[in-house]
Amino acid sequence: MFSLIITLVFIIFAIVFAVQNSDVVDVQFFFWKLSWPLAFIVLIFFALGLAIGLLAVLPTVVRKHRKLAHERKMRESLEKNHINSNEEDV
């Protein structure tokens, strides 16, 4: 329920931002020149920044996930060996 409320508040803020910043602005980058609403340009660059940030973190997340999976397998193997050695002692 809490995440739903946070999502609704975020959507309301995004709508208010878009309505208040609907002026068309010119963006020039090398040979390209775009004339789009300011809110749309901010949204595009926010999404690009988010994507670049996620791609930058992705190798670390994958490496930690693999290490965790390996450690789980090692723990299961050690537990299985420990249980088998206890059964042999009895």
NORUR-V136607 format. One record per backbone hydrogen bond with DSSP energy under -0.5 kcal/mol. CO is the residue of the C=O (numbers start at 1). NH is the residue of the N-H. If there is no record, write none. Layout:
CO;NH
CO;NH
This chain:
1;5
2;6
3;7
4;8
5;9
6;10
7;11
8;12
9;13
10;14
11;15
12;16
13;17
14;18
15;19
16;20
17;21
19;22
21;39
23;38
25;36
27;34
29;32
32;29
34;27
36;25
37;41
38;42
39;43
40;44
41;45
42;46
43;47
44;48
45;49
46;50
47;51
48;52
49;53
50;54
51;55
52;56
53;57
54;58
55;59
57;60
57;61
58;62
59;63
60;64
61;65
62;66
63;67
64;68
65;69
66;70
67;71
68;72
69;73
70;74
71;75
72;76
73;77
74;78
75;79
76;80
77;81
78;82
79;83
80;84
81;85
82;86
83;87
84;88
85;89
86;90
